[in-house]
Amino acid sequence: MTVQYWTFLFVILTFGLYIGIAIWSRASSTQDFYVAGKHVPPIANGMATAADWMSAASFISMAGLISFLGRDGAFYLMGWTGGYVLLALLLAPYLRKFGKFTVPDFIGDRYYSHSARMVAVFCAIVISFVYVCGQMQGAGIVFSRFLEVDIAYGVMIGMGIVFFYAVLGGMKGITYTQVAQYCVLIFAFMVPAIFISILMTGQVIPQIGFGSQLTEAFGGGFLLDRLDGLGTQLGFPTYTEGQRSTQDVFFITAALMIGTAGLPHVIIRFFTVPGVREARKSAGYALLFIAILYTTAPAVAAFARTNLINTVDNVEYSAMPEWFSKWEATGLITFDDRNADGLIQYTGDDATNELNVNRDIMVLANPEIAELPNWVVALVAAGGLAAALSTAAGLLLVISSAVSHDLLKRGFMPDITEQQELLFARMSIFMAVLIAGYFGINPPAYVAQVVAFAFGLAAASFFPAIVMGIFNRRMNRQGAVAGMVTGFAFTAIYIIYFRFINPAVDNAENWLFGISPEGIGAIGALINLLVAWTVCRFTPEPPAEIQALVADIRRPEVD
């Protein structure tokens, strides 16, 4: 069977599974809709958390960025994995002890303030929208290539599926759907990685193949040495040497770390388990499940980059295999024969380079470039969709709960019934899907870059407020609100200016302290902390009952 037929088969089977789970686990109460009734077993929550957190950026875009950036791309690995450890150890047990539905719930009650809740609602909605746009973009790329439809139609298909099971099942349906999606995405990521590792290095384990010698068919020598040689020969930066400044790498890594620990759609997962002990266990399981993909990604990136260069450089364009023309049809690979010799000149010099490759296609195209069986190629497509849709569902639920529970039930419409609250939650998911779909069709950047902006905003707004809310009894509502507003505003303005208003000056010479928009969230977090600390010193202490609540949060129950 062709790749398209295999893809249709896998998509129908997996989507049927997701929809069946959603129908089986449909939500009948607000507790089911928001926190899955707080009855999810730790191992299932660990899988769901891993799927929720390993988005299209992790599955599709991260290895692609590493394949082009080389060592510089490692900040995605370090930041996202380190951030999850930070979340699991520093925040998860305490937030579960607090026991509310959402992050704005925690902010509003901890800081005894309607204003603080509204600021948190605004931040949660903006962060989730930025993040979910990347997921819709990823789904569109997969559909565009493997089902051979326009990217816009691909995004619409993804919108329809995720809307169905998010609206029907809420957190309960999303949780068990994400368990299935984790199994699909990790299998889809590992199978081609293992095949290609055996093919190129003779090693079954990709992580070992990453540091091994290539077979004679691929030129011999160590994989990374071969990549360095190929890159230098073609005018690309040396793969194993970083091109970014040390401070930029540091701040990007820091922004991704603390942004991960402040992401509302990940934090809410720890409210779905029965107790504090289960929250710790599910955090440990999730870290294990996440590590399987994240330790494999550098190897996949190196394999893909080596295969791409070997396949396309100085090759007759008319002799390129079918996969090349298929990706050309999507517009994600373009060839411009500048010297009219019919050969593909792939170089690091913009003046002579004739081939442009979108970084987001590297993981998806890798099995085709390596000439793996069609079913493996289609399996990767199903995995990419699972990664994109699992995270999109979690983000849509954050938006829904922020609107229906925090904005309406706890804010402007406190007298609405539970059924009315569920209705508003589902209506808000519908509106969120439409907006996210628009930006998925008209993406502002690569998937991983869009996601990095969301992490920066989370770092600058939620992380300081949550940490100080848990560990500083003196922090009051005035300090928390002032810190969140200034940190979020500074980070958003910096990103918007350099990426969208004046992208012509988006370079290290014009950046503040040489820090890129991807890393500015770390500075935003520092500004948040400093402003909050200063304001709280000159304003009244929190009420005694709030200080007692903070002391109680810091004594997690062992049940």
Secondary structure, 3 states (H helix, E strand, C coil): CCHHHHHHHHHHHHHHHHHHHHHHCCCCCHHHHHHHHHCCCHHHHHHHHHHHHCCHHHHHHHHHHHHHHHHHHHHHHHHHHHHHHHHHHHHHHHHHHHCCCCHHHHHHHHCCCHHHHHHHHHHHHHHHHHHHHHHHHHHHHHHHHHCCCCHHHHHHHHHHHHHHHHHHHHHHHHHHHHHHHHHHHHHHHHHHHHHHHHHHHCCCCHHHHCCCECCHHHCCCEHHHHHHHHHHHHCCCCCCCCCCCHHHHHHHHHHHHHHHHCCHHHHHHHHCCCCHHHHHHHHHHHHHHHHHHHCCHHHHHHHHHHHHHHHHCCCEHHHCCHHHHHHHHHCCEEECCCCCCCECCCCCCCCCCCEEECHHHHHHHHHHHCCCCHHHHHHHHHHHHHHHHHHHHHHHHHHHHHHHHHHHHHHHCCCCCHHHHHHHHHHHHHHHHHHHHHHHHCCCCCHHHHHHHHHHHHHHHHHHHHHHHHHCCCCCHHHHHHHHHHHHHHHHHHHHHHHHHCHHHCCCCCCHHHCCCCCHHHHHHHHHHHHHHHHHHCCCCCCHHHHHHHHHHCCCCCC
